[in-house]
């Protein structure tokens, strides 16, 4: 319901603030829209999506909305900006805002409102990239993160608390990868030239509540604590996840 009405995120923010004062924490699953049955036909909510964007970035917008089964209704141009209206399933809006902002470098203006119910059609693409999932519990170290950042965008930095099953980064490929962000450098009596160079780490991506809700997938949870937002797998242990995956196949 958070994805259907923007008010849901606001209500959740109020709940988080209340629980923060009390010191509680909880986990939230991927947002879902609420469908209905009409004479045996499954119908889904659809919304009118209005976008205003610089004309030179319109192509990226059209591609992203089209992937989410959005159909263009109207297009007008005013100076350097183009205004486009779409009809789009509400489920297609989950995660779309963040992708639009990234694709247009923050220059897009987006708003949407409920339009009507219509018969459900086809699938909406899922997140393109897999994630890196920690296999250990402890604190992340710079040496391990330096190796991982070559193939991922990290969500944690040196010294951050990490636990088994926690998502610590986004994989550059579509599959999930089990990693150890606490791997220390092996000590040796022999030294090689260049082995003690300073480690340069990219700043980790810190997600807002709304961005994290858009990012999470069906087999994942958003863990909300008084001080942090963390992504994790529903099943924390890698062996259990693999067993359930084999059963699903």
C-alpha positions in Angstrom: 0.0 0.0 0.0 3.0 2.3 0.4 3.5 2.3 -3.3 -0.2 3.0 -4.2 -0.4 6.1 -2.0 2.5 8.4 -1.2 0.9 9.0 2.1 2.0 5.6 3.2 5.7 6.6 3.4 4.7 9.6 5.5 2.8 7.4 7.9 5.7 5.0 8.1 8.0 7.9 8.9 5.8 8.9 11.8 5.8 5.3 13.1 9.6 5.2 12.8 10.0 8.4 14.8 7.7 7.0 17.5 9.6 3.7 17.7 12.9 5.6 17.7 12.0 7.4 20.9 11.1 4.0 22.5 14.2 2.2 21.2 12.4 -0.5 19.1 13.3 -1.9 15.7 11.3 -3.7 13.0 11.5 -5.1 9.4 9.5 -4.1 6.4 8.9 -6.3 3.3 8.7 -5.1 -0.3 5.7 -2.8 -0.9 2.8 -4.4 -2.8 -0.2 -2.9 -4.5 -3.7 -4.2 -3.7 -5.5 -5.8 -6.6 -9.2 -6.7 -6.8 -11.4 -9.3 -8.5 -14.1 -8.1 -10.8 -16.4 -10.9 -12.1 -13.5 -13.3 -12.0 -11.0 -10.9 -13.6 -8.0 -9.7 -11.6 -7.8 -5.9 -11.9 -4.9 -3.7 -10.7 -4.8 0.0 -9.8 -3.4 2.3 -12.5 -2.3 5.8 -12.1 -1.7 8.9 -14.2 2.0 9.8 -14.1 3.0 13.3 -15.0 6.7 14.0 -15.7 8.4 17.3 -16.6 12.0 16.9 -17.7 14.6 18.8 -19.8 14.0 17.8 -23.5 17.6 16.4 -23.9 16.9 13.8 -21.2 13.5 12.7 -22.4 14.8 9.6 -24.1 15.9 8.1 -20.7 12.5 8.8 -19.2 10.6 7.2 -22.1 12.7 4.1 -21.9 12.3 3.7 -18.1 8.6 4.3 -18.1 8.1 2.0 -21.1 9.8 -0.8 -19.3 7.3 -0.4 -16.5 4.3 -0.8 -18.9 3.6 2.9 -19.0 1.6 4.2 -22.0 2.0 7.8 -23.2 -1.1 9.8 -23.1 0.1 13.3 -24.0 3.3 15.3 -24.7 3.8 19.0 -24.7 7.0 21.2 -24.9 7.6 24.5 -23.1 11.0 26.0 -23.9 13.7 23.6 -22.8 11.3 21.3 -20.9 9.0 18.6 -22.0 5.8 17.6 -20.1 4.6 14.0 -20.6 1.6 12.2 -19.2 1.5 8.4 -18.9 -1.0 5.8 -17.8 1.0 3.2 -15.7 0.2 0.3 -13.4 0.8 1.3 -9.7 3.2 -1.6 -9.4 5.3 -0.1 -12.1 5.9 3.0 -9.9 7.8 1.0 -7.2 11.4 2.0 -7.7 10.7 4.2 -10.6 11.2 7.5 -8.9 14.8 6.8 -7.9 15.7 5.5 -11.4 14.3 8.6 -13.0 16.3 10.8 -10.7 19.5 8.9 -11.5 18.8 8.9 -15.2 18.1 12.6 -15.4 20.7 13.7 -12.8 18.0 15.0 -10.5 16.4 17.3 -13.1 13.0 15.5 -13.4 9.8 16.5 -11.7 7.4 13.6 -11.0 3.9 13.4 -9.6 1.1 10.8 -10.0 -2.5 10.2 -8.9 -4.9 7.2 -8.9 -6.8 6.9 -12.2 -8.7 3.6 -12.3 -8.6 -0.2 -12.1 -7.9 -2.2 -15.2 -7.2 -5.9 -16.0 -3.7 -7.0 -15.0 -1.3 -7.4 -17.8 2.2 -8.9 -17.9 5.2 -8.6 -15.6 7.2 -5.5 -14.6 11.0 -5.9 -14.7 12.7 -6.5 -11.3 15.9 -5.0 -10.1 18.6 -5.5 -12.7 21.5 -6.1 -10.3 22.0 -8.7 -7.6 23.4 -7.9 -4.2 26.4 -8.8 -2.0 25.4 -10.6 1.2 27.6 -10.9 4.2 28.6 -14.4 5.4 30.0 -13.3 8.7 29.2 -11.1 11.7 31.4 -8.3 13.0 32.7 -5.0 11.7 33.6 -4.3 8.1 37.3 -3.6 7.4 38.9 -1.4 4.7 41.0 -4.2 3.2 38.0 -6.4 2.4 35.9 -3.5 1.2 38.7 -2.4 -1.1 38.5 -5.7 -2.9 34.7 -5.8 -3.0 34.3 -2.3 -4.4 36.0 -3.4 -7.7 32.8 -5.3 -8.6 30.1 -3.6 -6.5 28.7 -0.4 -5.0 29.0 -0.7 -1.3 26.3 0.1 1.3 28.7 -0.1 4.3 32.0 1.6 5.2 34.9 0.6 7.4 33.9 0.0 11.0 30.2 -0.5 10.2 28.5 -3.3 12.1 27.6 -6.2 9.7 25.9 -9.5 10.4 25.4 -12.7 8.5 22.6 -12.3 5.8 23.0 -8.5 5.7 23.2 -6.9 2.3 26.4 -4.9 2.1 26.5 -3.8 -1.5 25.0 -4.0 -5.0 26.7 -6.5 -7.3 27.7 -5.4 -10.8 26.0 -8.5 -12.2 22.5 -9.8 -11.9 23.2 -12.6 -9.4 23.6 -12.4 -5.7 27.1 -13.0 -4.2 28.1 -14.2 -0.7 31.1 -12.1 0.6 33.1 -11.6 3.7 33.5 -7.8 4.4 35.6 -8.6 7.5 38.4 -10.4 5.7 41.7 -9.1 7.1 45.0 -8.8 5.2 47.3 -11.8 5.8 50.4 -11.0 7.7 53.7 -12.2 6.3 57.4 -11.8 7.1 58.1 -11.0 3.5 57.1 -7.6 1.9 56.6 -6.8 -1.7 56.9 -3.4 -3.3 53.5 -1.6 -3.4 51.7 -3.9 -1.0 51.4 -1.3 1.7 49.9 1.5 -0.4 47.1 3.5 1.1 43.6 2.1 0.5 41.2 4.5 -1.2 37.5 3.7 -0.7 34.5 5.1 -2.4 31.9 6.6 0.0 29.2 4.0 0.6 25.7 4.6 -0.7 23.4 5.6 2.2 19.7 5.1 1.3 16.8 7.2 2.5 13.7 5.4 3.8 11.9 5.8 0.5 14.8 4.7 -1.6 15.3 1.6 0.5 11.6 0.7 0.2 11.9 1.0 -3.6 15.1 -1.1 -3.7 14.1 -4.1 -1.6 13.0 -7.3 -3.4 10.6 -10.1 -2.4 13.3 -12.3 -0.7 14.6 -9.3 1.3 13.6 -7.1 4.2 14.3 -3.5 5.1 15.4 -3.5 8.8 14.6 -0.2 10.5 16.3 0.6 13.8 16.4 3.8 15.9 19.6 4.9 14.1 19.9 3.0 10.8 18.2 1.5 7.7 19.7 -1.9 6.7 18.8 -4.3 3.9 18.9 -8.0 4.7 17.8 -11.3 3.2 14.7 -12.9 4.7 16.8 -16.1 5.3 20.0 -15.0 6.9 22.1 -18.2 6.6 23.5 -18.9 3.1 23.1 -22.6 3.4 19.4 -22.2 4.1 18.9 -19.8 1.2 20.6 -22.3 -1.2 18.5 -25.1 0.1 15.3 -23.1 -0.4 16.4 -22.1 -3.9 17.0 -25.7 -4.9 13.5 -26.6 -3.6 12.0 -23.8 -5.7 13.6 -25.2 -8.8 
